[in-house]
Each structure stands twice: as C-alpha cells, then as structure tokens.
Amino acid sequence: MAETHVLFVEDDDVIREATQLALERDGFRVTAMPDGLSGLDAFRAHRPDIALLDVMLPGMDGVSLCRRIRDESTVPVIMLSARADSIDVVLGLEAGADDYVTKPFDGAVLMARIRAVLRRFGHAAGSGAGDGTAERAGDGGPLVFGGGDLEVDTEGMEVRRGGAPVALTPTEMRLLLEFSSAPNTVLSRDKLLERVWDYGWGGDTRVVDVHVQRLRAKIGQDRIETVRGFGYKLRG
C-alpha cells in the first residue's frame, strides 16, 4: 500500500489529524484538506488513488464534492457520515460514492473498507459467463442481451447499449459483470455485497440498492428485475 495516495477531506481538526496519522502508519500517502473547495483543488492537483470525504464540509459539502470528482474521474470514493441517516447515505451514493462509513468509526474498519474498495478497483475483471440466455457475439465476443440491445464485453471491460458506449464506474461494472455472468438468476443483496463490495461481513444493503438504480438508469430500467424478498436478476 506504500504507493497508494489517499485524499482525505475532513473539517474536524482532531479527526483529520488522527486519521491521517493512522493511514500513514498503515503505509498510505495522505493529502488531508479541511474543506470541500480545497479538497477539489487537491484532487485536481494530485489525482489520488482514493478519496475519503466527510459529508458535512464547509464551502462545498461532501456530496457536492463527490459529484464534482465523479464528473472528472472514476477514482473510488468513500463517504464519511456522522450519522447513519438514510438521506446522507443515499445522497452520497447517488452522487457516485462507492461506499460509506459511519462516524465515529473504528480505525480497523476504515482500513478494511479502504482495502476492499482498492481490491475491487484493482481487479475489475469478473468471472466468465454462467448459464442463461445471454449469447456470445462470436467466439470470445461480448455477451449480448435483449436481441443485441445490450452488449457486455467482459474482456475489454466495455458496455454498449443500442450500439452506443455506456460509461460505468468500476463498481457499476463489477455489479453488471456479476449479473451478466448469471442472467435470469436471482442474486441476493447479501451475495452482491460479498461479491462486488468484497464484504466478508454483513453490510448495508442500501449500497446495493442505490447502485442497482444507477445501473438501471444507464443500461435500461427494465433490464434488471427486482424479485421482492430475494434480490435482483438480469433479464436474459
């Protein structure tokens, strides 16, 4: 992790300094900023490997900062919230955050979340196609769904809808790869948390729900079906 550069934006001096020291002891290189505007400037100047953003920031709040970062980059973002408030969590995830951690947080939990996100982004390739009604567009070609409306290239990590490229974040891509590897198969939220978010423990399923919503908006609202009480499945 010695080469991993973390942008940490937190307005509380005590939390910012203590967390920066903990991250540096764990081998991360840290740029710490006290407000959203300086955080955006630091992001543009340094292009970090991951961003940790507090929700409540002066100048520019963390959700707005996340949205600005997401407009320019697919770098992983973890939101830090003083409350497990549904509005805070959902707004952050809808802005493009990949995960969130509730304050006060245990240092070991934060490190585990950071490493989980970095593993996901470092290993974006998914498993091969499973059984289902998806077809290959020729040997080694992309998976094709909906009579050709949706194409998923699992080797080139590219997605096309109606022939036009679809821009997905790495987390959205991993989620789609899980669905496309087993079309018409119901995947539970817990299973998706384990496979996509690399959670070896129970996590907040709102993370899954919001990312499914974001994915639907990009590949078609009716492409991913909700199976009430069980989870989601990709229509073959």
C-alpha positions in Angstrom: 0.0 0.0 0.0 3.1 2.3 0.1 2.2 3.8 -3.2 -1.5 4.4 -2.5 -2.3 8.0 -2.3 -5.4 8.9 -0.2 -7.2 12.3 -0.4 -8.9 12.8 3.0 -11.2 15.8 3.4 -12.5 16.4 6.9 -13.2 19.7 8.7 -12.7 18.4 12.2 -9.0 19.0 13.1 -8.8 16.2 15.6 -10.4 13.6 13.4 -8.4 14.8 10.4 -5.0 14.6 12.1 -5.7 11.4 14.0 -7.0 9.6 10.9 -4.1 10.9 8.7 -1.6 9.5 11.2 -3.4 6.2 11.3 -3.4 6.0 7.5 0.2 6.9 7.2 1.2 4.3 9.8 -0.6 1.8 7.6 1.6 2.8 4.7 -0.7 5.2 2.8 0.4 8.5 1.4 -2.2 11.1 2.6 -3.2 14.6 1.4 -5.5 16.0 4.1 -7.8 19.0 3.5 -10.2 20.9 5.8 -13.0 21.9 3.4 -14.6 20.9 0.1 -13.1 23.6 -2.1 -9.5 22.9 -1.1 -10.3 19.2 -1.4 -11.4 19.7 -5.0 -8.2 21.7 -5.7 -6.1 18.9 -4.1 -7.9 16.2 -6.1 -7.2 18.0 -9.4 -3.6 18.7 -8.4 -2.7 15.2 -7.1 -5.1 12.8 -8.7 -5.2 10.4 -5.7 -5.9 6.7 -5.8 -8.9 7.0 -3.5 -10.9 9.8 -1.8 -12.4 9.9 1.7 -14.9 12.6 2.0 -16.8 13.8 5.1 -20.4 14.6 4.2 -20.6 17.8 6.2 -17.9 20.2 4.9 -17.6 24.0 4.8 -17.5 25.7 1.5 -18.6 22.7 -0.5 -20.3 19.8 1.1 -19.0 16.2 0.7 -21.9 15.2 -1.6 -21.3 18.1 -4.0 -17.5 17.4 -3.9 -18.2 13.7 -4.7 -20.3 14.7 -7.6 -17.6 17.1 -9.0 -15.0 14.3 -8.6 -17.2 11.8 -10.3 -17.7 14.2 -13.3 -13.9 14.1 -13.8 -12.9 10.7 -12.7 -13.8 7.1 -11.7 -11.5 7.2 -8.7 -13.1 5.3 -5.8 -14.8 7.4 -3.2 -15.8 6.6 0.4 -18.2 9.0 2.2 -17.8 9.5 5.9 -21.0 10.5 7.8 -21.6 11.4 11.4 -25.0 9.7 11.2 -26.3 6.6 9.5 -29.0 8.8 8.2 -30.8 7.5 5.2 -30.7 10.8 3.4 -27.0 11.3 3.9 -26.2 7.8 2.8 -28.4 7.7 -0.3 -27.4 11.2 -1.4 -23.7 10.3 -1.2 -24.2 7.0 -3.1 -26.4 8.7 -5.7 -23.6 11.3 -6.2 -21.3 8.4 -7.2 -19.7 7.3 -4.0 -18.7 3.6 -3.9 -19.2 3.1 -0.1 -19.7 4.9 3.1 -18.5 4.6 6.7 -20.4 6.0 9.8 -18.6 8.1 12.3 -17.3 7.6 14.9 -15.5 4.7 13.1 -13.1 2.1 14.3 -9.7 2.6 12.5 -9.5 -1.1 11.6 -13.0 -0.9 10.0 -12.0 2.1 7.9 -8.8 0.4 6.8 -10.7 -2.7 5.8 -13.2 -0.7 3.8 -10.4 1.2 2.0 -8.6 -2.1 1.2 -11.8 -3.7 0.0 -12.5 -0.8 -2.4 -9.0 -0.8 -3.7 -9.1 -4.5 -4.3 -12.3 -4.1 -6.3 -10.8 -1.3 -8.4 -7.6 -3.3 -8.9 -9.5 -6.4 -10.1 -12.3 -5.1 -12.3 -12.4 -8.2 -14.4 -15.3 -10.5 -13.5 -15.9 -14.2 -13.9 -16.9 -15.8 -17.1 -20.5 -16.1 -18.3 -22.7 -18.5 -16.5 -25.7 -20.4 -17.7 -28.6 -18.3 -19.0 -30.0 -16.8 -22.2 -27.1 -14.5 -23.0 -25.4 -15.1 -26.3 -21.8 -14.6 -27.5 -21.4 -12.3 -30.4 -18.9 -14.8 -31.9 -16.1 -16.7 -30.2 -14.6 -14.6 -27.4 -17.0 -11.7 -28.2 -19.2 -9.8 -25.8 -22.2 -11.1 -24.1 -25.4 -10.0 -25.9 -28.7 -9.4 -24.2 -32.1 -8.3 -25.4 -31.6 -9.2 -29.0 -28.5 -7.1 -29.2 -29.7 -4.0 -27.3 -27.1 -4.6 -24.5 -23.6 -5.8 -25.1 -21.1 -6.6 -22.2 -17.5 -7.2 -23.2 -16.1 -9.0 -20.2 -12.5 -8.9 -21.5 -12.4 -5.3 -22.8 -14.5 -4.0 -19.8 -16.8 -2.2 -22.2 -20.6 -1.9 -22.4 -22.7 -0.8 -25.2 -26.4 -0.1 -25.3 -28.0 0.1 -28.7 -24.5 0.3 -30.2 -23.5 3.3 -28.1 -20.9 3.1 -25.4 -22.1 3.2 -21.8 -19.8 4.9 -19.2 -19.8 2.9 -15.9 -17.8 3.4 -12.8 -15.7 0.4 -11.8 -18.2 -0.6 -9.1 -21.1 -0.4 -11.5 -19.1 -2.5 -14.0 -18.4 -5.2 -11.4 -22.1 -5.2 -10.5 -23.1 -5.7 -14.1 -20.5 -8.4 -14.5 -22.0 -10.3 -11.6 -25.4 -10.1 -13.2 -24.3 -10.9 -16.7 -22.4 -14.0 -15.5 -25.7 -15.5 -14.4 -28.6 -14.0 -16.4 -32.1 -14.9 -15.2 -30.6 -16.0 -11.9 -31.7 -14.1 -8.7 -28.8 -12.7 -6.8 -29.5 -11.7 -3.2 -28.3 -8.3 -1.8 -26.0 -10.1 0.7 -24.4 -12.1 -2.2 -23.8 -9.0 -4.2 -22.3 -7.3 -1.1 -19.9 -10.2 -0.8 -19.0 -10.5 -4.5 -19.0 -6.9 -5.6 -18.1 -5.0 -2.4 -15.9 -7.7 -1.0 -17.7 -7.7 2.3 -16.8 -10.7 4.5 -19.3 -9.4 7.0 -22.8 -8.0 6.9 -23.1 -4.6 5.2 -25.8 -2.0 4.5 -27.9 -3.3 1.6 -28.7 0.3 0.6 -25.3 0.4 -1.1 -26.6 -2.4 -3.4 -30.0 -0.8 -4.0 -28.6 2.6 -5.0 -26.0 1.1 -7.3 -28.7 -1.0 -9.0 -30.7 2.1 -9.5 -27.7 3.9 -11.1 -27.0 0.9 -13.3 -30.6 0.7 -14.4 -30.5 4.3 -15.5 -27.6 3.5 -17.7 -28.5 0.2 -19.3 -32.3 0.3 -19.2 -34.8 0.5 -16.4 -36.4 -2.9 -17.2 -33.1 -4.8 -17.7 -32.6 -5.6 -14.0 -35.7 -7.0 -12.3 -36.4 -6.7 -8.6 -37.5 -10.0 -7.1 -39.2 -9.0 -3.9 -37.9 -10.6 -0.8 -35.0 -12.2 -2.6 -32.9 -9.7 -4.6 -32.3 -8.8 -8.3 -31.8 -10.6 -11.6 -30.6 -9.5 -15.0 -33.2 -10.3 -17.7 -31.6 -12.6 -20.3 
